[in-house]
């Protein structure tokens, strides 16, 4: 990967500032250039890593994820068939069903997308800390402040960030910090590479796919894993039903005028965490082999670091005394994250000058995913009230781009 030392420097001003350089930001840029090549000189991309997809790739590597959960037609290139064409001589890296692309294949394809669209060296290594709306020459602008004190003025801003806050159960939030820091981690802090877990017992809290990947990594390194969830573990191929990846369900979603009802539809569609059939089959096999235990409809009540291990009590301990007598070496919280724009310090100034309605932390945006009253656009999970339950996925990046690009081009002169 290109070193951030060779990255472009921050200009004083730009037409469009894109905050984030993940798959959604890359999708937006390719769709923008497909519509108007002359826009190449009109935008900047800002990301602390100084490169495309760095955080995305690090997470896949840290969890040793073998393939994506999205079919091969969902990716950052505007041509839906581009990934299948790229994989013509690598068919073994498309996994059944629905040709789910292998992690290495997808990463190589994205690098090819970056090369074909001439986007190498376009990410400026910068951490945006706040965005302030300002008036210049009777026109609205945004002043973006960076962590190093630099400033950038932009006419339009697109936030292509995840923006979630890790969920930590109450018992974990109130623990006295008397334990080794690596023995209680949220999933986003875990990197299974390099861990030596032979003979250890690892408790993984959560029922989603991340818990399955972490269990796989721990068992491969010799650990016995306990998987605990408030619900029953269940399998589902995609985050939400395939009908949400097209008009079958989205038509009814968009016809619903009540934002609270839309939020309820999103929750119902995603239905909490789930495991893919392939991962669930592996986990059940390991359970039969004695390498893994499932604790379903069960929650941690308390945890105490005693000597060299955790003593954990759960909601079933009173009747079964199940986990209380088992020393636990590590606890990993695969408990997801909560998305609440109220907690985004980036937009605190914009919230003050341009207040807008929120539904359970999600902003009510216009049809172009624009914050009411200003040219700030939002992609990803925070745009779910407009896009539906797949907003944060690769398909959601395409849906968002189709709405945002026309607004970005509106009023732009034809000359480069």
Helices and strands as residue ranges (DSSP letters): G 4-6, E 13-19, H 23-35, G 37-41, E 43-47, H 54-63, E 67-71, H 82-86, G 91-93, E 94-95, E 100-102, H 103-116, E 123-125, E 128-136, E 139-146, E 151-159, E 164-166, H 170-173, G 181-183, E 184-186, G 187-189, E 201-205, H 209-220, E 224-228, G 242-245, H 247-255, H 259-270, H 277-288, E 292-295, E 300-306, E 309-314, H 317-320, E 330-333, E 337-339, G 341-343, G 345-347, H 348-353, E 358-359, E 362-363, E 376-378, G 380-383, H 384-387, H 394-409
